[in-house]
Amino acid sequence: MRCLVINLDRSRDRLAHVASEFGRIGVPFERVSAIDCPDCCSVAKSPLSAAEVCCFLSHRSCWEIVANAADQYGAVFEDDVVFGAGAGSLLASDRWVPRDADVIKLETHFAKVRVGRKEVALDDGFSLARLYGLHAGAAGYVISRSAAQRLLRRTMHLRGEVDFVLFHPGFMTCSLNRIYQIMPALCAQHHFVSGRERFPSLVRRPGRRPKPFLDRIVGEAVRTFAYLRNQSLTGTKKIEAVAFSGSEVDGKTVRGAFIYGQPEHGHLNKAAGIPIARKNSSTAR
């Protein structure tokens, strides 16, 4: 499978990190030069910060590559990703990808998420379930050529962060796609699994923005439409977190994963079977 990695020209430490990760799992990757803030013009009528716009446009650059490629699927990663056990065998090809999949989320944010009750078994203990609820983050996902083409058409105006556009059912760009979650996750961002922020986030989420009343009404309508369209009102379950398959981080074997914030006060996540610290609300993706 073609693997694209978003990386700023000035972030050589991140490039070295992600090159090491791909080398460890034996999968080649292509670097996609990220849009940098000094080169990024503000987008009229966009609610996003300049950094969020640059992040979004960088993902759109990857969608353009996938949309114009011969392959049916491509994978997109951010450069602070850490791969779990078994990632290499799955990323080596797309034979395991359901032909009806528009997007497959490969990462976990170790947060509660709603998925379908029915799971599709894969090799090496992995499985796929439909993703119905919000699961933030865009550090690792597979996207189909047709979905990339649609997203390019529907994101001429940026109305939300890129991970919300991809994975928030309140956005039509998400609700019209058939999205799967791989379990356990193939990857996570470095700070989630190391307990420390080796790579300070380049995109900080600002405080919660109040939405106009009309936008809230539209969002709820779209979310209801998504549930009805996907017949997901009864065939779903909420899990505490999508587990991570374990990895080696900074020379140490990580069998569980701590959410960045206060790892010394972690508690055991019952669903994932891993120690989880309370999430720091100010942490960026």
C-alpha positions as CSV (number, residue, x, y, z in Angstrom):
1,M,0.0,0.0,0.0
2,R,1.3,3.5,-0.8
3,C,2.1,5.2,2.5
4,L,2.3,9.0,2.5
5,V,3.8,10.9,5.4
6,I,3.1,14.6,6.1
7,N,6.3,16.4,7.3
8,L,7.3,20.0,7.5
9,D,10.6,20.9,5.8
10,R,11.9,22.3,9.1
11,S,10.9,19.3,11.2
12,R,14.0,17.1,10.6
13,D,13.7,15.4,14.0
14,R,10.2,14.2,13.2
15,L,11.3,13.0,9.8
16,A,14.1,11.0,11.4
17,H,11.6,9.5,13.9
18,V,9.0,8.5,11.3
19,A,11.7,7.1,9.0
20,S,12.9,4.9,11.9
21,E,9.3,3.8,12.5
22,F,8.8,2.7,8.9
23,G,12.2,1.1,8.8
24,R,11.3,-0.9,11.9
25,I,8.2,-2.3,10.3
26,G,9.8,-2.8,6.9
27,V,7.5,-0.6,4.9
28,P,8.5,2.1,2.4
29,F,6.9,5.6,2.6
30,E,6.8,8.8,0.6
31,R,7.3,12.1,2.3
32,V,4.8,14.8,1.5
33,S,6.0,18.3,2.2
34,A,3.6,19.9,4.7
35,I,2.2,23.4,4.2
36,D,3.9,25.7,6.7
37,C,2.3,28.7,8.4
38,P,4.6,31.3,6.9
39,D,3.5,30.0,3.5
40,C,-0.2,29.7,4.4
41,C,-2.7,32.4,3.7
42,S,-5.7,32.7,5.8
43,V,-8.9,31.1,4.3
44,A,-11.8,33.5,4.1
45,K,-14.8,32.6,6.3
46,S,-12.9,29.6,7.8
47,P,-13.3,29.1,11.6
48,L,-9.8,27.6,11.7
49,S,-6.6,29.0,13.0
50,A,-3.7,29.4,10.5
51,A,-2.0,26.3,11.9
52,E,-5.2,24.3,11.5
53,V,-5.6,25.5,7.9
54,C,-2.0,24.5,7.1
55,C,-2.7,21.0,8.7
56,F,-5.9,20.6,6.7
57,L,-4.2,21.7,3.4
58,S,-1.4,19.3,4.0
59,H,-3.9,16.4,4.3
60,R,-5.6,17.7,1.1
61,S,-2.2,17.4,-0.6
62,C,-2.2,13.7,0.3
63,W,-5.8,13.3,-0.9
64,E,-4.8,14.8,-4.3
65,I,-2.0,12.2,-4.6
66,V,-4.4,9.3,-3.7
67,A,-7.2,10.7,-6.0
68,N,-4.9,10.8,-9.0
69,A,-3.1,7.4,-8.4
70,A,-3.8,4.1,-10.0
71,D,-4.1,2.3,-6.7
72,Q,-7.6,2.0,-5.2
73,Y,-6.3,2.8,-1.6
74,G,-3.6,4.9,0.0
75,A,-2.5,5.5,3.6
76,V,-1.9,8.9,5.1
77,F,0.2,9.4,8.3
78,E,1.5,12.3,10.4
79,D,5.1,12.3,11.3
80,D,4.8,11.7,15.1
81,V,3.2,8.3,14.6
82,V,4.3,5.2,16.4
83,F,3.5,1.8,14.9
84,G,2.2,-1.2,16.9
85,A,3.0,-4.9,16.5
86,G,1.7,-6.3,13.2
87,A,1.5,-3.0,11.4
88,G,4.1,-3.9,8.7
89,S,2.2,-7.0,7.4
90,L,-1.0,-5.0,7.0
91,L,0.5,-1.9,5.4
92,A,2.5,-4.0,2.9
93,S,-0.7,-4.4,0.8
94,D,-4.4,-3.5,0.7
95,R,-5.7,-7.0,0.2
96,W,-7.3,-6.9,3.7
97,V,-9.2,-3.7,3.0
98,P,-13.0,-4.2,2.5
99,R,-13.9,-3.1,-1.0
100,D,-16.8,-1.0,0.3
101,A,-14.5,0.9,2.7
102,D,-14.1,4.7,2.1
103,V,-11.9,5.3,5.1
104,I,-10.2,3.1,7.7
105,K,-9.0,4.7,10.9
106,L,-5.7,3.1,11.9
107,E,-4.9,5.0,15.1
108,T,-6.3,5.3,18.5
109,H,-6.8,8.3,20.8
110,F,-7.6,6.1,23.8
111,A,-11.0,7.7,24.1
112,K,-14.6,6.3,24.3
113,V,-15.9,5.6,20.8
114,R,-18.9,4.0,19.3
115,V,-18.4,1.1,16.8
116,G,-20.5,-1.5,15.1
117,R,-21.2,-4.7,17.0
118,K,-20.3,-6.8,14.0
119,E,-16.5,-7.3,13.4
120,V,-14.7,-8.6,10.4
121,A,-11.7,-10.8,11.4
122,L,-8.3,-10.2,9.9
123,D,-5.0,-12.0,10.2
124,D,-2.8,-11.8,13.4
125,G,-5.7,-11.0,15.7
126,F,-6.8,-7.8,14.1
127,S,-10.4,-7.0,13.2
128,L,-12.4,-4.3,11.5
129,A,-15.6,-2.7,12.9
130,R,-17.7,0.1,11.5
131,L,-16.9,3.5,13.1
132,Y,-20.1,5.4,14.0
133,G,-19.1,7.9,16.6
134,L,-16.4,10.7,16.8
135,H,-12.9,9.4,17.1
136,A,-10.6,12.3,16.9
137,G,-7.1,12.4,15.3
138,A,-5.8,12.1,11.8
139,A,-2.3,10.6,12.4
140,G,-3.0,7.4,10.5
141,Y,-5.8,6.3,8.1
142,V,-6.4,4.5,4.8
143,I,-8.5,6.3,2.2
144,S,-10.0,5.1,-1.0
145,R,-9.3,6.9,-4.3
146,S,-13.0,7.7,-4.7
147,A,-13.3,9.0,-1.2
148,A,-10.3,11.2,-1.7
149,Q,-11.9,12.6,-4.9
150,R,-15.1,13.4,-3.0
151,L,-13.3,15.0,-0.1
152,L,-11.4,17.3,-2.4
153,R,-14.6,18.5,-4.0
154,R,-16.4,19.0,-0.6
155,T,-13.6,20.8,1.2
156,M,-13.0,23.8,-1.1
157,H,-14.2,25.7,2.0
158,L,-12.7,24.6,5.3
159,R,-15.4,24.5,8.0
160,G,-13.7,22.3,10.6
161,E,-10.5,20.6,11.7
162,V,-9.4,17.9,9.3
163,D,-9.9,15.0,11.8
164,F,-13.5,16.2,12.4
165,V,-14.2,16.4,8.7
166,L,-13.0,12.8,8.5
167,F,-14.3,11.3,11.7
168,H,-17.1,13.4,13.2
169,P,-20.6,12.2,12.3
170,G,-21.8,15.8,12.6
171,F,-20.0,16.6,9.3
172,M,-21.6,15.4,6.1
173,T,-18.1,14.7,4.7
174,C,-17.9,12.0,7.4
175,S,-21.5,10.8,7.5
176,L,-21.6,10.0,3.8
177,N,-18.5,7.8,4.0
178,R,-18.3,4.2,5.0
179,I,-15.7,4.3,7.8
180,Y,-14.1,1.4,9.6
181,Q,-11.9,1.2,12.7
182,I,-9.1,-1.3,12.9
183,M,-8.8,-3.0,16.3
184,P,-6.4,-3.1,18.0
185,A,-5.1,0.1,16.4
186,L,-2.0,-0.1,14.2
187,C,-0.6,3.2,15.4
188,A,-0.9,6.1,17.8
189,Q,0.8,9.5,18.3
190,H,4.1,9.4,20.1
191,H,3.0,11.4,23.2
192,F,0.1,9.0,23.9
193,V,2.3,5.9,24.2
194,S,5.4,7.4,25.7
195,G,3.9,9.5,28.4
196,R,5.9,12.5,27.4
197,E,5.7,15.0,24.6
198,R,9.0,14.4,22.6
199,F,7.5,16.2,19.6
200,P,5.6,19.3,20.7
201,S,2.4,19.7,18.7
202,L,2.6,22.0,15.8
203,V,-1.2,22.4,15.8
204,R,-2.7,23.4,19.1
205,R,-6.5,23.2,19.4
206,P,-7.8,26.5,20.7
207,G,-10.4,26.6,23.4
208,R,-13.8,25.3,22.6
209,R,-15.4,27.6,20.0
210,P,-19.1,28.4,20.5
211,K,-21.0,27.3,17.4
212,P,-23.7,29.5,15.9
213,F,-27.2,28.2,16.7
214,L,-27.9,27.3,13.1
215,D,-24.7,25.3,12.8
216,R,-25.6,23.3,15.9
217,I,-29.0,22.5,14.4
218,V,-27.4,21.4,11.2
219,G,-24.8,19.4,13.0
220,E,-27.5,17.5,14.9
221,A,-29.5,16.9,11.8
222,V,-26.5,15.5,10.0
223,R,-25.6,13.3,12.9
224,T,-29.2,11.9,13.0
225,F,-29.0,11.4,9.2
226,A,-25.8,9.5,9.6
227,Y,-27.3,7.1,12.2
228,L,-30.4,6.5,10.1
229,R,-28.4,6.1,6.9
230,N,-26.0,3.6,8.4
231,Q,-28.7,1.8,10.4
232,S,-26.6,2.4,13.5
233,L,-29.1,3.2,16.1
234,T,-29.2,-0.4,17.5
235,G,-26.3,-2.2,16.0
236,T,-23.6,-0.4,17.8
237,K,-21.7,-0.5,21.1
238,K,-19.6,2.1,23.0
239,I,-16.2,0.9,24.0
240,E,-13.9,2.6,26.5
241,A,-11.0,2.9,24.1
242,V,-9.6,1.3,21.0
243,A,-6.6,-0.7,22.2
244,F,-3.1,-0.3,20.9
245,S,-1.2,-3.4,19.7
246,G,2.0,-2.5,21.6
247,S,5.3,-1.2,20.3
248,E,8.8,-0.1,21.2
249,V,9.1,3.5,22.0
250,D,12.4,5.3,22.8
251,G,14.1,1.9,23.2
252,K,11.5,0.6,25.7
253,T,8.8,-2.0,25.0
254,V,5.4,-0.5,25.5
255,R,2.8,-3.2,26.2
256,G,0.2,-0.7,27.3
257,A,-0.2,3.0,26.6
258,F,-0.4,6.1,28.7
259,I,-2.3,9.2,27.5
260,Y,-0.1,12.2,27.7
261,G,-0.9,14.3,30.8
262,Q,-0.5,12.6,34.1
263,P,0.8,9.0,33.5
264,E,1.7,8.6,37.2
265,H,-2.0,8.7,38.0
266,G,-3.1,6.2,35.4
267,H,-5.9,3.7,35.8
268,L,-6.5,0.4,34.1
269,N,-8.7,0.7,31.0
270,K,-11.1,-2.3,31.3
271,A,-11.9,-2.5,27.6
272,A,-8.4,-2.2,26.3
273,G,-6.6,-3.9,29.2
274,I,-4.0,-1.1,29.3
275,P,-3.1,1.6,31.8
276,I,-4.6,4.9,30.7
277,A,-3.9,8.2,32.3
278,R,-6.4,11.0,32.4
279,K,-6.3,13.1,29.3
280,N,-5.0,16.6,29.5
281,S,-7.7,18.7,27.9
282,S,-5.1,21.2,26.6
283,T,-3.2,18.6,24.7
284,A,-3.1,19.0,21.0
285,R,-3.3,16.2,18.6
